[in-house]
């Protein structure tokens, strides 16, 4: 991954008035990924929307990291179930189409 596809953690924290330790704690919980290139810490651009969602949960709803972790796990499970439902619907449509 090239550094153009990543955001420097220091810059992200400065623009969001956030302590760097908060980002490190999120990493410890497994909520985000930190990439280190030439001793500079980055967040992948692909994780930016997830990180901003976590910040909203924490700041606007005052949810602690344990709660955010639980919510994150539940959202992943819901997404997996939605994908499974879509796959099952597609298979059902295929078999219904064969019988006509």
Phi and psi restraints in degrees (range 20) as a CNS / XPLOR table:
assign (resid 1 and name C) (resid 2 and name N)
       (resid 2 and name CA) (resid 2 and name C) 1.0 -88.1 20.0 2
assign (resid 2 and name N) (resid 2 and name CA)
       (resid 2 and name C) (resid 3 and name N) 1.0 153.9 20.0 2
assign (resid 2 and name C) (resid 3 and name N)
       (resid 3 and name CA) (resid 3 and name C) 1.0 -66.4 20.0 2
assign (resid 3 and name N) (resid 3 and name CA)
       (resid 3 and name C) (resid 4 and name N) 1.0 -16.8 20.0 2
assign (resid 3 and name C) (resid 4 and name N)
       (resid 4 and name CA) (resid 4 and name C) 1.0 -68.5 20.0 2
assign (resid 4 and name N) (resid 4 and name CA)
       (resid 4 and name C) (resid 5 and name N) 1.0 -22.2 20.0 2
assign (resid 4 and name C) (resid 5 and name N)
       (resid 5 and name CA) (resid 5 and name C) 1.0 -92.8 20.0 2
assign (resid 5 and name N) (resid 5 and name CA)
       (resid 5 and name C) (resid 6 and name N) 1.0 14.8 20.0 2
assign (resid 5 and name C) (resid 6 and name N)
       (resid 6 and name CA) (resid 6 and name C) 1.0 -136.7 20.0 2
assign (resid 6 and name N) (resid 6 and name CA)
       (resid 6 and name C) (resid 7 and name N) 1.0 161.9 20.0 2
assign (resid 6 and name C) (resid 7 and name N)
       (resid 7 and name CA) (resid 7 and name C) 1.0 -115.3 20.0 2
assign (resid 7 and name N) (resid 7 and name CA)
       (resid 7 and name C) (resid 8 and name N) 1.0 133.4 20.0 2
assign (resid 7 and name C) (resid 8 and name N)
       (resid 8 and name CA) (resid 8 and name C) 1.0 -69.1 20.0 2
assign (resid 8 and name N) (resid 8 and name CA)
       (resid 8 and name C) (resid 9 and name N) 1.0 128.3 20.0 2
assign (resid 8 and name C) (resid 9 and name N)
       (resid 9 and name CA) (resid 9 and name C) 1.0 -60.2 20.0 2
assign (resid 9 and name N) (resid 9 and name CA)
       (resid 9 and name C) (resid 10 and name N) 1.0 -41.5 20.0 2
assign (resid 9 and name C) (resid 10 and name N)
       (resid 10 and name CA) (resid 10 and name C) 1.0 -57.9 20.0 2
assign (resid 10 and name N) (resid 10 and name CA)
       (resid 10 and name C) (resid 11 and name N) 1.0 -42.9 20.0 2
assign (resid 10 and name C) (resid 11 and name N)
       (resid 11 and name CA) (resid 11 and name C) 1.0 -69.0 20.0 2
assign (resid 11 and name N) (resid 11 and name CA)
       (resid 11 and name C) (resid 12 and name N) 1.0 -41.6 20.0 2
assign (resid 11 and name C) (resid 12 and name N)
       (resid 12 and name CA) (resid 12 and name C) 1.0 -60.6 20.0 2
assign (resid 12 and name N) (resid 12 and name CA)
       (resid 12 and name C) (resid 13 and name N) 1.0 -46.7 20.0 2
assign (resid 12 and name C) (resid 13 and name N)
       (resid 13 and name CA) (resid 13 and name C) 1.0 -64.1 20.0 2
assign (resid 13 and name N) (resid 13 and name CA)
       (resid 13 and name C) (resid 14 and name N) 1.0 -40.2 20.0 2
assign (resid 13 and name C) (resid 14 and name N)
       (resid 14 and name CA) (resid 14 and name C) 1.0 -64.9 20.0 2
assign (resid 14 and name N) (resid 14 and name CA)
       (resid 14 and name C) (resid 15 and name N) 1.0 -42.0 20.0 2
assign (resid 14 and name C) (resid 15 and name N)
       (resid 15 and name CA) (resid 15 and name C) 1.0 -72.9 20.0 2
assign (resid 15 and name N) (resid 15 and name CA)
       (resid 15 and name C) (resid 16 and name N) 1.0 -23.6 20.0 2
assign (resid 15 and name C) (resid 16 and name N)
       (resid 16 and name CA) (resid 16 and name C) 1.0 -105.4 20.0 2
assign (resid 16 and name N) (resid 16 and name CA)
       (resid 16 and name C) (resid 17 and name N) 1.0 9.4 20.0 2
assign (resid 16 and name C) (resid 17 and name N)
       (resid 17 and name CA) (resid 17 and name C) 1.0 48.6 20.0 2
assign (resid 17 and name N) (resid 17 and name CA)
       (resid 17 and name C) (resid 18 and name N) 1.0 61.0 20.0 2
assign (resid 17 and name C) (resid 18 and name N)
       (resid 18 and name CA) (resid 18 and name C) 1.0 -131.9 20.0 2
assign (resid 18 and name N) (resid 18 and name CA)
       (resid 18 and name C) (resid 19 and name N) 1.0 142.4 20.0 2
assign (resid 18 and name C) (resid 19 and name N)
       (resid 19 and name CA) (resid 19 and name C) 1.0 -76.2 20.0 2
assign (resid 19 and name N) (resid 19 and name CA)
       (resid 19 and name C) (resid 20 and name N) 1.0 139.6 20.0 2
assign (resid 19 and name C) (resid 20 and name N)
       (resid 20 and name CA) (resid 20 and name C) 1.0 -62.2 20.0 2
assign (resid 20 and name N) (resid 20 and name CA)
       (resid 20 and name C) (resid 21 and name N) 1.0 -31.1 20.0 2
assign (resid 20 and name C) (resid 21 and name N)
       (resid 21 and name CA) (resid 21 and name C) 1.0 -60.9 20.0 2
assign (resid 21 and name N) (resid 21 and name CA)
       (resid 21 and name C) (resid 22 and name N) 1.0 -30.1 20.0 2
assign (resid 21 and name C) (resid 22 and name N)
       (resid 22 and name CA) (resid 22 and name C) 1.0 -63.4 20.0 2
assign (resid 22 and name N) (resid 22 and name CA)
       (resid 22 and name C) (resid 23 and name N) 1.0 -42.3 20.0 2
assign (resid 22 and name C) (resid 23 and name N)
       (resid 23 and name CA) (resid 23 and name C) 1.0 -63.5 20.0 2
assign (resid 23 and name N) (resid 23 and name CA)
       (resid 23 and name C) (resid 24 and name N) 1.0 -42.6 20.0 2
assign (resid 23 and name C) (resid 24 and name N)
       (resid 24 and name CA) (resid 24 and name C) 1.0 -64.6 20.0 2
assign (resid 24 and name N) (resid 24 and name CA)
       (resid 24 and name C) (resid 25 and name N) 1.0 -36.9 20.0 2
assign (resid 24 and name C) (resid 25 and name N)
       (resid 25 and name CA) (resid 25 and name C) 1.0 -66.2 20.0 2
assign (resid 25 and name N) (resid 25 and name CA)
       (resid 25 and name C) (resid 26 and name N) 1.0 -40.3 20.0 2
assign (resid 25 and name C) (resid 26 and name N)
       (resid 26 and name CA) (resid 26 and name C) 1.0 -60.3 20.0 2
assign (resid 26 and name N) (resid 26 and name CA)
       (resid 26 and name C) (resid 27 and name N) 1.0 -38.2 20.0 2
assign (resid 26 and name C) (resid 27 and name N)
       (resid 27 and name CA) (resid 27 and name C) 1.0 -65.5 20.0 2
assign (resid 27 and name N) (resid 27 and name CA)
       (resid 27 and name C) (resid 28 and name N) 1.0 -41.7 20.0 2
assign (resid 27 and name C) (resid 28 and name N)
       (resid 28 and name CA) (resid 28 and name C) 1.0 -60.4 20.0 2
assign (resid 28 and name N) (resid 28 and name CA)
       (resid 28 and name C) (resid 29 and name N) 1.0 -35.3 20.0 2
assign (resid 28 and name C) (resid 29 and name N)
       (resid 29 and name CA) (resid 29 and name C) 1.0 -77.7 20.0 2
assign (resid 29 and name N) (resid 29 and name CA)
       (resid 29 and name C) (resid 30 and name N) 1.0 -9.0 20.0 2
assign (resid 29 and name C) (resid 30 and name N)
       (resid 30 and name CA) (resid 30 and name C) 1.0 79.8 20.0 2
assign (resid 30 and name N) (resid 30 and name CA)
       (resid 30 and name C) (resid 31 and name N) 1.0 19.4 20.0 2
assign (resid 30 and name C) (resid 31 and name N)
       (resid 31 and name CA) (resid 31 and name C) 1.0 -85.2 20.0 2
assign (resid 31 and name N) (resid 31 and name CA)
       (resid 31 and name C) (resid 32 and name N) 1.0 -26.9 20.0 2
assign (resid 31 and name C) (resid 32 and name N)
       (resid 32 and name CA) (resid 32 and name C) 1.0 -139.3 20.0 2
assign (resid 32 and name N) (resid 32 and name CA)
       (resid 32 and name C) (resid 33 and name N) 1.0 167.8 20.0 2
assign (resid 32 and name C) (resid 33 and name N)
       (resid 33 and name CA) (resid 33 and name C) 1.0 -112.7 20.0 2
assign (resid 33 and name N) (resid 33 and name CA)
       (resid 33 and name C) (resid 34 and name N) 1.0 138.0 20.0 2
assign (resid 33 and name C) (resid 34 and name N)
       (resid 34 and name CA) (resid 34 and name C) 1.0 -115.7 20.0 2
assign (resid 34 and name N) (resid 34 and name CA)
       (resid 34 and name C) (resid 35 and name N) 1.0 132.1 20.0 2
assign (resid 34 and name C) (resid 35 and name N)
       (resid 35 and name CA) (resid 35 and name C) 1.0 -114.6 20.0 2
assign (resid 35 and name N) (resid 35 and name CA)
       (resid 35 and name C) (resid 36 and name N) 1.0 133.4 20.0 2
assign (resid 35 and name C) (resid 36 and name N)
       (resid 36 and name CA) (resid 36 and name C) 1.0 -110.6 20.0 2
assign (resid 36 and name N) (resid 36 and name CA)
       (resid 36 and name C) (resid 37 and name N) 1.0 123.3 20.0 2
assign (resid 36 and name C) (resid 37 and name N)
       (resid 37 and name CA) (resid 37 and name C) 1.0 -130.0 20.0 2
assign (resid 37 and name N) (resid 37 and name CA)
       (resid 37 and name C) (resid 38 and name N) 1.0 121.9 20.0 2
assign (resid 37 and name C) (resid 38 and name N)
       (resid 38 and name CA) (resid 38 and name C) 1.0 51.7 20.0 2
assign (resid 38 and name N) (resid 38 and name CA)
       (resid 38 and name C) (resid 39 and name N) 1.0 45.1 20.0 2
assign (resid 38 and name C) (resid 39 and name N)
       (resid 39 and name CA) (resid 39 and name C) 1.0 63.6 20.0 2
assign (resid 39 and name N) (resid 39 and name CA)
       (resid 39 and name C) (resid 40 and name N) 1.0 18.6 20.0 2
assign (resid 39 and name C) (resid 40 and name N)
       (resid 40 and name CA) (resid 40 and name C) 1.0 -112.0 20.0 2
assign (resid 40 and name N) (resid 40 and name CA)
       (resid 40 and name C) (resid 41 and name N) 1.0 132.4 20.0 2
assign (resid 40 and name C) (resid 41 and name N)
       (resid 41 and name CA) (resid 41 and name C) 1.0 -91.6 20.0 2
assign (resid 41 and name N) (resid 41 and name CA)
       (resid 41 and name C) (resid 42 and name N) 1.0 133.4 20.0 2
assign (resid 41 and name C) (resid 42 and name N)
       (resid 42 and name CA) (resid 42 and name C) 1.0 -127.5 20.0 2
assign (resid 42 and name N) (resid 42 and name CA)
       (resid 42 and name C) (resid 43 and name N) 1.0 158.0 20.0 2
assign (resid 42 and name C) (resid 43 and name N)
       (resid 43 and name CA) (resid 43 and name C) 1.0 -116.1 20.0 2
assign (resid 43 and name N) (resid 43 and name CA)
       (resid 43 and name C) (resid 44 and name N) 1.0 130.9 20.0 2
assign (resid 43 and name C) (resid 44 and name N)
       (resid 44 and name CA) (resid 44 and name C) 1.0 -62.6 20.0 2
assign (resid 44 and name N) (resid 44 and name CA)
       (resid 44 and name C) (resid 45 and name N) 1.0 142.7 20.0 2
assign (resid 44 and name C) (resid 45 and name N)
       (resid 45 and name CA) (resid 45 and name C) 1.0 -56.6 20.0 2
assign (resid 45 and name N) (resid 45 and name CA)
       (resid 45 and name C) (resid 46 and name N) 1.0 -31.9 20.0 2
assign (resid 45 and name C) (resid 46 and name N)
       (resid 46 and name CA) (resid 46 and name C) 1.0 -65.5 20.0 2
assign (resid 46 and name N) (resid 46 and name CA)
       (resid 46 and name C) (resid 47 and name N) 1.0 -20.4 20.0 2
assign (resid 46 and name C) (resid 47 and name N)
       (resid 47 and name CA) (resid 47 and name C) 1.0 -95.9 20.0 2
assign (resid 47 and name N) (resid 47 and name CA)
       (resid 47 and name C) (resid 48 and name N) 1.0 -0.7 20.0 2
assign (resid 47 and name C) (resid 48 and name N)
       (resid 48 and name CA) (resid 48 and name C) 1.0 -63.5 20.0 2
assign (resid 48 and name N) (resid 48 and name CA)
       (resid 48 and name C) (resid 49 and name N) 1.0 -45.7 20.0 2
assign (resid 48 and name C) (resid 49 and name N)
       (resid 49 and name CA) (resid 49 and name C) 1.0 -64.5 20.0 2
assign (resid 49 and name N) (resid 49 and name CA)
       (resid 49 and name C) (resid 50 and name N) 1.0 -38.0 20.0 2
assign (resid 49 and name C) (resid 50 and name N)
       (resid 50 and name CA) (resid 50 and name C) 1.0 -63.7 20.0 2
assign (resid 50 and name N) (resid 50 and name CA)
       (resid 50 and name C) (resid 51 and name N) 1.0 -43.2 20.0 2
assign (resid 50 and name C) (resid 51 and name N)
       (resid 51 and name CA) (resid 51 and name C) 1.0 -64.2 20.0 2
assign (resid 51 and name N) (resid 51 and name CA)
       (resid 51 and name C) (resid 52 and name N) 1.0 -41.4 20.0 2
assign (resid 51 and name C) (resid 52 and name N)
       (resid 52 and name CA) (resid 52 and name C) 1.0 -67.2 20.0 2
assign (resid 52 and name N) (resid 52 and name CA)
       (resid 52 and name C) (resid 53 and name N) 1.0 -34.4 20.0 2
assign (resid 52 and name C) (resid 53 and name N)
       (resid 53 and name CA) (resid 53 and name C) 1.0 -63.4 20.0 2
assign (resid 53 and name N) (resid 53 and name CA)
       (resid 53 and name C) (resid 54 and name N) 1.0 -43.4 20.0 2
assign (resid 53 and name C) (resid 54 and name N)
       (resid 54 and name CA) (resid 54 and name C) 1.0 -61.5 20.0 2
assign (resid 54 and name N) (resid 54 and name CA)
       (resid 54 and name C) (resid 55 and name N) 1.0 -42.7 20.0 2
assign (resid 54 and name C) (resid 55 and name N)
       (resid 55 and name CA) (resid 55 and name C) 1.0 -62.7 20.0 2
assign (resid 55 and name N) (resid 55 and name CA)
       (resid 55 and name C) (resid 56 and name N) 1.0 -41.0 20.0 2
assign (resid 55 and name C) (resid 56 and name N)
       (resid 56 and name CA) (resid 56 and name C) 1.0 -63.5 20.0 2
assign (resid 56 and name N) (resid 56 and name CA)
       (resid 56 and name C) (resid 57 and name N) 1.0 -43.6 20.0 2
assign (resid 56 and name C) (resid 57 and name N)
       (resid 57 and name CA) (resid 57 and name C) 1.0 -59.8 20.0 2
assign (resid 57 and name N) (resid 57 and name CA)
       (resid 57 and name C) (resid 58 and name N) 1.0 -41.3 20.0 2
assign (resid 57 and name C) (resid 58 and name N)
       (resid 58 and name CA) (resid 58 and name C) 1.0 -72.8 20.0 2
assign (resid 58 and name N) (resid 58 and name CA)
       (resid 58 and name C) (resid 59 and name N) 1.0 -46.5 20.0 2
assign (resid 58 and name C) (resid 59 and name N)
       (resid 59 and name CA) (resid 59 and name C) 1.0 -82.6 20.0 2
assign (resid 59 and name N) (resid 59 and name CA)
       (resid 59 and name C) (resid 60 and name N) 1.0 -49.2 20.0 2
assign (resid 59 and name C) (resid 60 and name N)
       (resid 60 and name CA) (resid 60 and name C) 1.0 -80.0 20.0 2
assign (resid 60 and name N) (resid 60 and name CA)
       (resid 60 and name C) (resid 61 and name N) 1.0 -35.6 20.0 2
assign (resid 60 and name C) (resid 61 and name N)
       (resid 61 and name CA) (resid 61 and name C) 1.0 -104.7 20.0 2
assign (resid 61 and name N) (resid 61 and name CA)
       (resid 61 and name C) (resid 62 and name N) 1.0 -2.2 20.0 2
assign (resid 61 and name C) (resid 62 and name N)
       (resid 62 and name CA) (resid 62 and name C) 1.0 55.7 20.0 2
assign (resid 62 and name N) (resid 62 and name CA)
       (resid 62 and name C) (resid 63 and name N) 1.0 43.3 20.0 2
assign (resid 62 and name C) (resid 63 and name N)
       (resid 63 and name CA) (resid 63 and name C) 1.0 -93.3 20.0 2
assign (resid 63 and name N) (resid 63 and name CA)
       (resid 63 and name C) (resid 64 and name N) 1.0 131.2 20.0 2
assign (resid 63 and name C) (resid 64 and name N)
       (resid 64 and name CA) (resid 64 and name C) 1.0 -76.6 20.0 2
assign (resid 64 and name N) (resid 64 and name CA)
       (resid 64 and name C) (resid 65 and name N) 1.0 173.3 20.0 2
assign (resid 64 and name C) (resid 65 and name N)
       (resid 65 and name CA) (resid 65 and name C) 1.0 -64.1 20.0 2
assign (resid 65 and name N) (resid 65 and name CA)
       (resid 65 and name C) (resid 66 and name N) 1.0 -34.3 20.0 2
assign (resid 65 and name C) (resid 66 and name N)
       (resid 66 and name CA) (resid 66 and name C) 1.0 -63.7 20.0 2
assign (resid 66 and name N) (resid 66 and name CA)
       (resid 66 and name C) (resid 67 and name N) 1.0 -42.1 20.0 2
assign (resid 66 and name C) (resid 67 and name N)
       (resid 67 and name CA) (resid 67 and name C) 1.0 -65.2 20.0 2
assign (resid 67 and name N) (resid 67 and name CA)
       (resid 67 and name C) (resid 68 and name N) 1.0 -41.6 20.0 2
assign (resid 67 and name C) (resid 68 and name N)
       (resid 68 and name CA) (resid 68 and name C) 1.0 -63.0 20.0 2
assign (resid 68 and name N) (resid 68 and name CA)
       (resid 68 and name C) (resid 69 and name N) 1.0 -39.9 20.0 2
assign (resid 68 and name C) (resid 69 and name N)
       (resid 69 and name CA) (resid 69 and name C) 1.0 -62.2 20.0 2
assign (resid 69 and name N) (resid 69 and name CA)
       (resid 69 and name C) (resid 70 and name N) 1.0 -44.8 20.0 2
assign (resid 69 and name C) (resid 70 and name N)
       (resid 70 and name CA) (resid 70 and name C) 1.0 -63.6 20.0 2
assign (resid 70 and name N) (resid 70 and name CA)
       (resid 70 and name C) (resid 71 and name N) 1.0 -45.0 20.0 2
assign (resid 70 and name C) (resid 71 and name N)
       (resid 71 and name CA) (resid 71 and name C) 1.0 -61.5 20.0 2
assign (resid 71 and name N) (resid 71 and name CA)
       (resid 71 and name C) (resid 72 and name N) 1.0 -43.2 20.0 2
assign (resid 71 and name C) (resid 72 and name N)
       (resid 72 and name CA) (resid 72 and name C) 1.0 -59.9 20.0 2
assign (resid 72 and name N) (resid 72 and name CA)
       (resid 72 and name C) (resid 73 and name N) 1.0 -44.5 20.0 2
assign (resid 72 and name C) (resid 73 and name N)
       (resid 73 and name CA) (resid 73 and name C) 1.0 -64.2 20.0 2
assign (resid 73 and name N) (resid 73 and name CA)
       (resid 73 and name C) (resid 74 and name N) 1.0 -41.2 20.0 2
assign (resid 73 and name C) (resid 74 and name N)
       (resid 74 and name CA) (resid 74 and name C) 1.0 -65.2 20.0 2
assign (resid 74 and name N) (resid 74 and name CA)
       (resid 74 and name C) (resid 75 and name N) 1.0 -40.3 20.0 2
assign (resid 74 and name C) (resid 75 and name N)
       (resid 75 and name CA) (resid 75 and name C) 1.0 -64.3 20.0 2
assign (resid 75 and name N) (resid 75 and name CA)
       (resid 75 and name C) (resid 76 and name N) 1.0 -38.0 20.0 2
assign (resid 75 and name C) (resid 76 and name N)
       (resid 76 and name CA) (resid 76 and name C) 1.0 -63.4 20.0 2
assign (resid 76 and name N) (resid 76 and name CA)
       (resid 76 and name C) (resid 77 and name N) 1.0 -42.9 20.0 2
assign (resid 76 and name C) (resid 77 and name N)
       (resid 77 and name CA) (resid 77 and name C) 1.0 -63.6 20.0 2
assign (resid 77 and name N) (resid 77 and name CA)
       (resid 77 and name C) (resid 78 and name N) 1.0 -41.8 20.0 2
assign (resid 77 and name C) (resid 78 and name N)
       (resid 78 and name CA) (resid 78 and name C) 1.0 -62.4 20.0 2
assign (resid 78 and name N) (resid 78 and name CA)
       (resid 78 and name C) (resid 79 and name N) 1.0 -45.0 20.0 2
assign (resid 78 and name C) (resid 79 and name N)
       (resid 79 and name CA) (resid 79 and name C) 1.0 -60.6 20.0 2
assign (resid 79 and name N) (resid 79 and name CA)
       (resid 79 and name C) (resid 80 and name N) 1.0 -42.9 20.0 2
assign (resid 79 and name C) (resid 80 and name N)
       (resid 80 and name CA) (resid 80 and name C) 1.0 -63.0 20.0 2
assign (resid 80 and name N) (resid 80 and name CA)
       (resid 80 and name C) (resid 81 and name N) 1.0 -42.0 20.0 2
assign (resid 80 and name C) (resid 81 and name N)
       (resid 81 and name CA) (resid 81 and name C) 1.0 -66.9 20.0 2
assign (resid 81 and name N) (resid 81 and name CA)
       (resid 81 and name C) (resid 82 and name N) 1.0 -37.7 20.0 2
assign (resid 81 and name C) (resid 82 and name N)
       (resid 82 and name CA) (resid 82 and name C) 1.0 -63.9 20.0 2
assign (resid 82 and name N) (resid 82 and name CA)
       (resid 82 and name C) (resid 83 and name N) 1.0 -40.2 20.0 2
assign (resid 82 and name C) (resid 83 and name N)
       (resid 83 and name CA) (resid 83 and name C) 1.0 -64.6 20.0 2
assign (resid 83 and name N) (resid 83 and name CA)
       (resid 83 and name C) (resid 84 and name N) 1.0 -40.0 20.0 2
assign (resid 83 and name C) (resid 84 and name N)
       (resid 84 and name CA) (resid 84 and name C) 1.0 -66.0 20.0 2
assign (resid 84 and name N) (resid 84 and name CA)
       (resid 84 and name C) (resid 85 and name N) 1.0 -41.4 20.0 2
assign (resid 84 and name C) (resid 85 and name N)
       (resid 85 and name CA) (resid 85 and name C) 1.0 -61.4 20.0 2
assign (resid 85 and name N) (resid 85 and name CA)
       (resid 85 and name C) (resid 86 and name N) 1.0 -43.7 20.0 2
assign (resid 85 and name C) (resid 86 and name N)
       (resid 86 and name CA) (resid 86 and name C) 1.0 -61.2 20.0 2
assign (resid 86 and name N) (resid 86 and name CA)
       (resid 86 and name C) (resid 87 and name N) 1.0 -44.7 20.0 2
assign (resid 86 and name C) (resid 87 and name N)
       (resid 87 and name CA) (resid 87 and name C) 1.0 -63.1 20.0 2
assign (resid 87 and name N) (resid 87 and name CA)
       (resid 87 and name C) (resid 88 and name N) 1.0 -41.7 20.0 2
assign (resid 87 and name C) (resid 88 and name N)
       (resid 88 and name CA) (resid 88 and name C) 1.0 -66.4 20.0 2
assign (resid 88 and name N) (resid 88 and name CA)
       (resid 88 and name C) (resid 89 and name N) 1.0 -39.1 20.0 2
assign (resid 88 and name C) (resid 89 and name N)
       (resid 89 and name CA) (resid 89 and name C) 1.0 -63.1 20.0 2
assign (resid 89 and name N) (resid 89 and name CA)
       (resid 89 and name C) (resid 90 and name N) 1.0 -41.4 20.0 2
assign (resid 89 and name C) (resid 90 and name N)
       (resid 90 and name CA) (resid 90 and name C) 1.0 -63.2 20.0 2
assign (resid 90 and name N) (resid 90 and name CA)
       (resid 90 and name C) (resid 91 and name N) 1.0 -43.0 20.0 2
assign (resid 90 and name C) (resid 91 and name N)
       (resid 91 and name CA) (resid 91 and name C) 1.0 -64.4 20.0 2
assign (resid 91 and name N) (resid 91 and name CA)
       (resid 91 and name C) (resid 92 and name N) 1.0 -42.4 20.0 2
assign (resid 91 and name C) (resid 92 and name N)
       (resid 92 and name CA) (resid 92 and name C) 1.0 -61.8 20.0 2
assign (resid 92 and name N) (resid 92 and name CA)
       (resid 92 and name C) (resid 93 and name N) 1.0 -44.2 20.0 2
assign (resid 92 and name C) (resid 93 and name N)
       (resid 93 and name CA) (resid 93 and name C) 1.0 -60.9 20.0 2
assign (resid 93 and name N) (resid 93 and name CA)
       (resid 93 and name C) (resid 94 and name N) 1.0 -38.8 20.0 2
assign (resid 93 and name C) (resid 94 and name N)
       (resid 94 and name CA) (resid 94 and name C) 1.0 -62.3 20.0 2
assign (resid 94 and name N) (resid 94 and name CA)
       (resid 94 and name C) (resid 95 and name N) 1.0 -47.4 20.0 2
assign (resid 94 and name C) (resid 95 and name N)
       (resid 95 and name CA) (resid 95 and name C) 1.0 -71.3 20.0 2
assign (resid 95 and name N) (resid 95 and name CA)
       (resid 95 and name C) (resid 96 and name N) 1.0 -34.6 20.0 2
assign (resid 95 and name C) (resid 96 and name N)
       (resid 96 and name CA) (resid 96 and name C) 1.0 -66.1 20.0 2
assign (resid 96 and name N) (resid 96 and name CA)
       (resid 96 and name C) (resid 97 and name N) 1.0 -35.8 20.0 2
assign (resid 96 and name C) (resid 97 and name N)
       (resid 97 and name CA) (resid 97 and name C) 1.0 -68.1 20.0 2
assign (resid 97 and name N) (resid 97 and name CA)
       (resid 97 and name C) (resid 98 and name N) 1.0 -33.4 20.0 2
assign (resid 97 and name C) (resid 98 and name N)
       (resid 98 and name CA) (resid 98 and name C) 1.0 -69.2 20.0 2
assign (resid 98 and name N) (resid 98 and name CA)
       (resid 98 and name C) (resid 99 and name N) 1.0 -32.2 20.0 2
assign (resid 98 and name C) (resid 99 and name N)
       (resid 99 and name CA) (resid 99 and name C) 1.0 -82.4 20.0 2
assign (resid 99 and name N) (resid 99 and name CA)
       (resid 99 and name C) (resid 100 and name N) 1.0 -5.6 20.0 2
